[in-house]
């Protein structure tokens, strides 16, 4: 019964999961380069490697909404999310 329920949940929620494409990640990185905090991340070799190669970090960057990020509130929100995943991966001390 539990396996059947898990399978149903996976199918039901799988419809709503979006795959982030590399081109969106690239556009978001270009957008984020406008901000000093992200430039500092790119200047750090360890963080730069995570931003370029780590799938989890790139997924978080790809999910950022550039339209919303033009507003300070959302920019800080996404900044915190990116820092959080970088810390989780061991890139921020």
N, C-alpha and C positions, 0 to 999 in steps of 0.2 A: 504494500500500500504506500509506504513512504517513498519508494523508488518511483512509483507512478506519479505521485504528487510532485516530486522533484523534477521529473521529466516534463510534466505539465507546466510548472513554473518556468523552467528553462525556455520552453517554446513560447509561452505567453510573454515573458519579459524580453526574450530575444528579438522580438519584433521591434521593440522600442530602442534597442541598443544601436547606436550608429557607429559605423566604422569611420575613423578619421583618416582622410587621405593625405598623402605626403605633400601634395600641392597646398592644401590648407595649412598644414604645419609650417611650410616654407613661407606662406603669406603672413601667418601670424608672427613668425620669427622676425620677418622684415618689419612688421608693424611695431613689435616690441623693441626693436633696436632704436626707436625714437626716444626711449626713456633711459635715463641714467642708471637706474637700478639694474636694468637688463644688460646694459653695456658693461657694467661692473662684473656681472656674472660671466659674460663672454670674455672679459679680460682675464679672468681666473682660469688657468689651464684645466684644472680638475672639473670645474663647473661646465666649461665649454665642451669637454669630452662627454659629459652626461647629457647636455643639451643636444649635441649632435648625434650621439649613438644610443642613448638609453631609451628603450621603447616606452617606459612608463612616463618619463619626463616629456617625451615628444607627444604622448597621448594627451597629457594635461595641457600642453601648449596648443595642440590642435583643437581642443575643445573650447578654447577661449573665443568669445564673441567679440570681434573687432568693433562692431557698432556700439556695443555696451561699454567697451573698454575706453571709449572716448570720454566717458564720465569718470570723474575721480573716484567715486565710490566703487565702481566695478573694477577699475584699474587696481586699486588697493586689494580688492577681493582676489583678483587673479594673481596679483603679485604674491599674496600670502599662500595661495595654492601652489604656485610654482616653487616658492621657497620651501614649502612643506615637503614636496616630493623630492626636492634636491637634498634636503636634510635626511629624509628617509633613505636615500641612496648613498648617503655618506659624503656628499660633496660639500656641504656647508658645515663649518665648525663654529 
